[in-house]
Amino acid sequence: MKAAIRNLDNQEVGEIDLADEVFGVAVRPDLLARAVNWQLAKRRCGNHKTKVIGDIQGTTKKPYRQKGTGRARQGSLRSPQFRGGAVIFGPVVRSHEHGLTKKVRKLALKIALASKAAEGKLIVLDAATADTFKTKALAARLKGFALKSALIIDGANLDDNFAKAARNIPLLDVLPEQGANVYDILRRDTLFLTRNAVEQLEARLK
């Protein structure tokens, strides 16, 4: 699969071959959904908690005698049917994380990259570097792309000036190649890959 290489001013400066086994796989929304759910489940805090009867402070005395009152029998004022009592089957502190096999995770990342390529929203950059860390200068250079939102993935080592300049641009994320993930790719409209990122992703996913 051929793709044009562009610079930050949206000028074509060359051409690159994208591996079909990475950028040309069939798009499967079911695997994308599994990968996104797996990622978001790992992020969940899981510290929600309601009090069971052992957590309620209060008397342990039986409210009234068992028989002869005409009322329903009761053993504790800390029971859930009383105001201030326990909660039955409420959430407890736990991890929401669940497993997803490496094979599925790897395939889902390929599919995310392929889906952007299929939609025409994958742009290969010559390099993601900047002479200054000023946001205004980088924003002016990116104006030619008319971006709604974008994710820029560079090689293993990010350019410090570029990363700092991009930090204050709304809806623009910058990640190193090893941080590439399905959720961040799908949540942004346009995906930029540098030449280094393409080489490293292909070596990792082939």
C-alpha positions as CSV (number, residue, x, y, z in Angstrom):
1,M,0.0,0.0,0.0
2,K,1.5,3.3,-1.1
3,A,1.2,6.5,0.9
4,A,2.5,10.0,0.5
5,I,4.9,11.4,3.0
6,R,4.1,15.0,4.1
7,N,5.9,17.6,6.2
8,L,4.2,19.7,8.9
9,D,3.3,22.3,6.3
10,N,1.2,19.7,4.4
11,Q,3.6,19.6,1.5
12,E,4.3,16.2,-0.2
13,V,8.0,15.3,0.2
14,G,8.0,11.6,-0.8
15,E,6.3,8.2,-0.8
16,I,6.3,5.2,1.5
17,D,5.2,1.6,1.3
18,L,2.8,0.6,4.1
19,A,2.8,-3.1,4.9
20,D,-0.5,-4.7,4.0
21,E,-0.3,-7.1,6.9
22,V,-0.4,-4.1,9.3
23,F,-2.3,-1.4,7.5
24,G,-4.4,-3.5,5.1
25,V,-6.1,-6.0,7.5
26,A,-9.9,-6.3,7.4
27,V,-11.7,-3.9,9.9
28,R,-13.5,-5.8,12.7
29,P,-15.5,-3.5,15.0
30,D,-16.1,-6.3,17.5
31,L,-12.4,-6.6,18.2
32,L,-12.0,-2.8,18.4
33,A,-14.8,-2.8,21.0
34,R,-13.2,-5.5,23.0
35,A,-9.8,-3.7,23.1
36,V,-11.4,-0.4,24.1
37,N,-13.5,-2.0,26.8
38,W,-10.3,-3.7,28.1
39,Q,-8.4,-0.5,28.2
40,L,-11.2,1.5,29.9
41,A,-11.8,-1.3,32.4
42,K,-8.2,-1.1,33.5
43,R,-8.6,2.7,34.1
44,R,-11.6,2.4,36.4
45,C,-10.8,3.3,40.0
46,G,-13.1,0.6,41.6
47,N,-13.1,2.3,45.1
48,H,-16.9,2.6,45.2
49,K,-18.1,1.1,48.5
50,T,-21.3,0.7,50.5
51,K,-21.6,-0.4,54.1
52,V,-22.5,-4.0,54.9
53,I,-24.0,-4.7,58.3
54,G,-20.6,-5.2,59.9
55,D,-19.6,-1.7,58.9
56,I,-22.6,0.0,60.5
57,Q,-21.9,1.6,63.9
58,G,-24.8,1.1,66.3
59,T,-26.3,-1.0,69.0
60,T,-26.2,-4.8,68.8
61,K,-29.2,-5.1,71.1
62,K,-32.3,-6.8,69.8
63,P,-34.9,-4.1,69.1
64,Y,-37.7,-5.9,71.0
65,R,-38.7,-9.4,72.0
66,Q,-39.1,-12.0,69.4
67,K,-42.8,-12.9,70.0
68,G,-46.0,-11.4,71.3
69,T,-45.7,-7.8,69.9
70,G,-47.7,-8.3,66.7
71,R,-44.9,-6.9,64.6
72,A,-42.4,-8.7,62.4
73,R,-39.5,-10.2,64.2
74,Q,-36.3,-8.1,64.1
75,G,-32.8,-9.0,65.2
76,S,-30.9,-5.7,64.6
77,L,-31.5,-2.0,64.0
78,R,-28.5,-2.1,61.6
79,S,-30.4,-4.3,59.1
80,P,-31.1,-2.8,55.6
81,Q,-34.8,-2.3,56.2
82,F,-34.1,0.4,58.8
83,R,-33.1,4.0,58.1
84,G,-29.3,4.2,58.5
85,G,-28.9,0.5,58.1
86,A,-26.8,-1.6,55.7
87,V,-27.0,-1.9,51.9
88,I,-27.7,-5.3,50.4
89,F,-25.7,-6.3,47.3
90,G,-24.0,-2.9,47.0
91,P,-20.7,-2.3,45.2
92,V,-17.5,-3.1,47.0
93,V,-13.9,-2.1,46.5
94,R,-12.6,-4.2,43.6
95,S,-10.6,-4.1,40.3
96,H,-12.6,-3.9,37.1
97,E,-9.7,-5.2,35.1
98,H,-10.1,-8.3,33.0
99,G,-7.9,-10.3,30.7
100,L,-7.4,-9.9,26.9
101,T,-5.0,-12.2,25.1
102,K,-1.9,-10.7,23.5
103,K,-3.0,-12.1,20.1
104,V,-6.3,-10.1,20.2
105,R,-4.6,-7.0,21.5
106,K,-2.0,-7.1,18.7
107,L,-4.7,-7.7,16.1
108,A,-6.9,-4.9,17.5
109,L,-4.1,-2.4,17.1
110,K,-3.5,-3.5,13.5
111,I,-7.3,-3.0,12.9
112,A,-7.3,0.5,14.4
113,L,-4.4,1.5,12.1
114,A,-6.1,-0.1,9.1
115,S,-9.4,1.6,9.9
116,K,-7.8,5.0,9.8
117,A,-6.0,4.1,6.5
118,A,-9.3,2.9,5.0
119,E,-11.1,6.1,6.0
120,G,-8.3,8.2,4.4
121,K,-7.5,9.7,7.8
122,L,-3.9,8.4,8.1
123,I,-1.2,10.8,7.3
124,V,2.5,9.9,7.2
125,L,4.8,12.7,8.4
126,D,8.4,13.1,7.4
127,A,9.3,14.0,11.0
128,A,7.7,15.5,14.1
129,T,10.2,18.1,15.1
130,A,10.1,21.7,16.0
131,D,12.7,24.5,16.2
132,T,11.0,26.1,19.2
133,F,8.8,25.0,22.0
134,K,6.3,27.8,21.2
135,T,2.7,26.5,20.7
136,K,1.8,29.4,18.3
137,A,4.6,28.4,15.8
138,L,3.4,24.8,15.7
139,A,-0.3,25.7,15.4
140,A,0.5,27.9,12.4
141,R,2.3,25.1,10.7
142,L,-0.5,22.6,11.3
143,K,-3.2,25.0,10.0
144,G,-2.9,23.6,6.5
145,F,-4.3,20.2,7.6
146,A,-7.6,21.8,8.9
147,L,-7.7,19.4,11.8
148,K,-10.7,18.7,14.1
149,S,-8.7,16.5,16.4
150,A,-5.5,14.5,15.9
151,L,-3.1,12.0,17.4
152,I,0.6,12.2,16.4
153,I,2.7,9.0,16.9
154,D,6.4,9.5,16.6
155,G,9.3,7.0,17.1
156,A,10.6,5.8,20.5
157,N,12.1,9.2,21.4
158,L,9.9,12.3,21.1
159,D,11.3,15.6,20.1
160,D,11.2,17.7,23.3
161,N,10.3,21.0,21.5
162,F,7.6,19.4,19.5
163,A,6.0,17.6,22.5
164,K,6.0,20.9,24.5
165,A,4.6,22.9,21.6
166,A,1.8,20.4,21.0
167,R,0.9,20.2,24.7
168,N,-1.4,23.3,24.7
169,I,-3.1,22.7,21.4
170,P,-6.7,21.4,22.1
171,L,-7.6,18.0,20.9
172,L,-4.0,17.2,19.8
173,D,-2.2,14.3,21.5
174,V,1.4,13.2,20.9
175,L,2.6,9.7,21.8
176,P,5.8,7.6,21.3
177,E,5.5,4.5,19.2
178,Q,5.5,2.2,22.3
179,G,2.5,4.1,23.6
180,A,0.3,3.5,20.5
181,N,-3.1,2.1,21.6
182,V,-6.5,1.4,20.2
183,Y,-8.5,3.8,22.4
184,D,-6.3,6.9,21.6
185,I,-6.2,6.1,17.9
186,L,-10.0,5.8,17.7
187,R,-10.9,8.8,19.9
188,R,-9.1,11.3,17.6
189,D,-10.3,12.1,14.0
190,T,-6.9,12.1,12.2
191,L,-3.9,9.9,12.8
192,F,-0.4,11.1,12.0
193,L,2.5,8.6,11.9
194,T,6.1,9.7,11.4
195,R,8.3,7.7,9.1
196,N,10.1,6.3,12.2
197,A,6.8,5.3,13.8
198,V,5.7,3.4,10.7
199,E,9.0,1.4,10.6
200,Q,8.8,0.6,14.3
201,L,5.1,-0.3,14.3
202,E,5.6,-2.6,11.3
203,A,8.6,-4.3,13.0
204,R,6.5,-4.8,16.1
205,L,3.2,-5.9,14.6
206,K,4.3,-8.0,11.6
